[in-house]
Amino acid sequence: MKRILATFFSVTLLLMFSVGFLMAAEAGAGKGWAVYIGSGLAMGLSALATGYAQAKIGAAGAGALAEDKTLQTPILILLALPETIVILGFVIAFLILIF
């Protein structure tokens, strides 16, 4: 499983860098390639972190829900919290590209 995650992470980083370089090649003289790489990393790494967190929370929540049905609302709240990481990553990527 760790090998699959490492491969997925490597492919994701490769795609983020390649998209950054392609966007920098088509960009005007105002922005360099590092702006696009930084924007891609902000969005991509926040999405990866959220997926990892939700996988762990979901697995633990399923086990807890099997034992006690009254934990449904707290588990749903805990599953929704990591989504703010992606939203903040999107905002940061957008701000990097604008300024």
HUBEL-V823481 format. One line per field, one symbol per residue. ss: DSSP state (2 for helix, 1 for strand, 0 for the rest). phi: phi as a letter, one per 40 degrees, with the letter a starting at -180 (. if undefined). A space follows every 10 residues. Layout:
ss->???
phi->???
This chain:
ss->0222222222 2222222222 2222220000 0022222222 2222222222 2222222222 2222222022 2222222222 2022222222 222222220
phi->.ccccccccc cccccccccc cccccccccc bccccccccc cccccccccc cccccccccc cccccccacc cccccccccc cccccccccc ccccccccb
